[in-house]
Amino acid sequence: MAFESNNFYVAKKVGLPKSEFSVECNVGAGESVVKVLSVSLGTGKISSETLNGVVNFSGSIDVKLVYLTEGGQINTVCSTCPFSSKFENEQIENGQSAIVSVKIIDYNIESIGGESVKLLVNLEQSCFILASKEVKTIRCNDEDVCLKNEDMSIIKYIGSASEDIEITSDFTVRDKINRILLSESSAVVKSVEGGSGFVVISGEVATRVVYLNDNDKFESGYVYDTFKEEIELDGVTRESLVCGSATVKQEGVKCDIVEDEKGSKISINVPVSLNVFAFGEDTISVIKDLYSTKCETKVTTESFDMTYLCPMEMIEGKIEGSLILEDDKPRVDKIIFSGGNSVTITNSYISDGEVFIEGIAKTTVVYLNDEDNALYSVQIDVPFTLSDKFNYQEGGILTAEAVVDDVDVSVRKGRELFYDAKVKINVSYCYDRVSGIISDATAGEDYPAKDYAMEVVFARSGDELWDIAKHSKVKEEQVLSQNSDVIFPLAEDTSLILFYQRIS
């Protein structure tokens, strides 16, 4: 009696431990910097390499500093700071797909010296490994082995794909534009759907532009545009479980001014990196139970888990909050502009059929104080909690990506700043399904030869044909053929007759 390997593969998404690291950014302005008014930070596309036991990755921080010069002029400088880090874990194997995310937690201005500004940026790294996990099971073609098969639904990992696109938008104003001071772009995914060999990912790109008109007045506005792209991915069907993300390649964002007789137009080009991955459901036939009619058989069963990917959800809401200036801060007589708009998710969880998202929205307000006719800046941190109905079970992996737009800051009585913004949160969720399988079987000692020609089997109500045959160590066909008037499962206690060929 020989059992052979008949292994199969299931999808597995594994989250690696999060950690933080810092990057020092030295920004050269090319002129003397007296004061930094606002800092806008963003991360672009992450490149990663998966090897046995380690994921190496690299990326860059896009820095936009708005500063005050010795001559009292407000200028902007952009700089890119590269970084690299890694994840180490025994579960990482060469060739696996890694989804690496790097979020900016906070920053400190370490020093301002002449034409240089030194920043220390704190980052949080997180990573998910997408892999095909091998599950051990067996098959056997031996005539003496009886098999009970069943159909099992499994989740398979199909693969991942990426594509870079560019979103071009126009922003028209009546006034003439002197110069663009700052631009901040973000992207959010609204839906992901599977097709025949491709994934359709849709979303929105928002860009906030702060500019100076020809009357030296600071103005700002938002430009919105949508995207819908088909990304090829072999093996995907309409029934596939798909998910995706969109990341603005901050260092490539460009804003150009086009003048005409009607006013000015700002042409904005935003490069976006799209990533999708897909799981698929399949049905396979596996051995649920087995026995031998010739010998004792030892069966080993094991449990295994596979990851089920839920459809992505979008949560939209408002964030409101206020900040009262400390006594040593000059009063606000006029808000000039705000910059460094960002939002960070600090916690997300599911409870009682609802998903809760906690985070902090941030912006830096640049304002004028009339008493000394000087510019000052202050950072507003607004904690928030949003919730929405969520029909998935607890205990899975929940991830949330958020962006803010329509940010507005107003002042009351010169010392209280009010923050108001819209937030859009993309929620992804997956959980593990646990199943059992016969992973191995070994043959033992042969049964002793039967020295009788007939056997009476006393079966009970509810007994199945399989159970009776397995208990009697005969094939189901023998029970049926020799008890043709019996219907299974048994409706009542029944005596069954089995005949054997007696061997002298």
Secondary structure, 3 states (H helix, E strand, C coil): CCCEECCEEEEEEEEEEEEEEEEEEEEECCCCEEEEEEEEEEECCCEEEEECCEEEEEEEEEEEEEEEECCCCEEEEEEEEEEEEEEECCCCCCCCEEEEEEEEEEEEEEEEECCEEEEEEEEEEEEEEEEEEEECCEECCCCCEEEEEEEEEEEEEEEEEEEEEEEEEEEEECCCEEEEEEEEEEEEEEEEEECCCEEEEEEEEEEEEEEEECCCCEEEEEEEEEEEEEEECCCCCCCCEEEEEEEECHHHCEEEEEEECCEEEEEEEEEEEEEEEEEEEEEEEEEEEEEECCEEEEEEEEEEEEEEECCCEEEEEEEEEEEECCCCCCCCCEEEEEEEEEEEEEEEEEECCEEEEEEEEEEEEEEEECCCCEEEEEEEEEEEEEEEECCCCCCCEEEEEEEEEEEEEEEECCCEEEEEEEEEEEEEEEEEEEEEEEEEEEEEEECCCCCCCEEEEEECCCCCHHHHHHHHCCCHHHHHHHCCCCCCCCCCCEEEEEECCCCC
